[in-house]
Amino acid sequence: MTWNLRLVDRSEGLDEPYIEICEVFYDQLGKPLGYTNATMGGESREEIKQYLFWALEALDKPVIKFKEDHGDHSKTHQGE
């Protein structure tokens, strides 16, 4: 399973749009399977710097709308 940081539309059930940077997990074909909240932590400043770089890269990619784009079967991954 692979992952990267992406913008995810988390506005379902809210009155206004809400987008978060999340860790998105993909199957072997590259289809998004689910996501988890992104955290910025690591063993060193360099790890956190790399994570911030990935977060900036996510801004150049389309926003993922899980329920709309991938159906109700998409689950939020916890602790993976």
Secondary structure, DSSP 8 states (H G I E B T S, - for coil): -EEEEEEEE--TTSSS--EEEEEEEE-TTS-EEEEEE-----SSHHHHHHHHHHHHHHTTS--B-HHHHH-TT-EE----
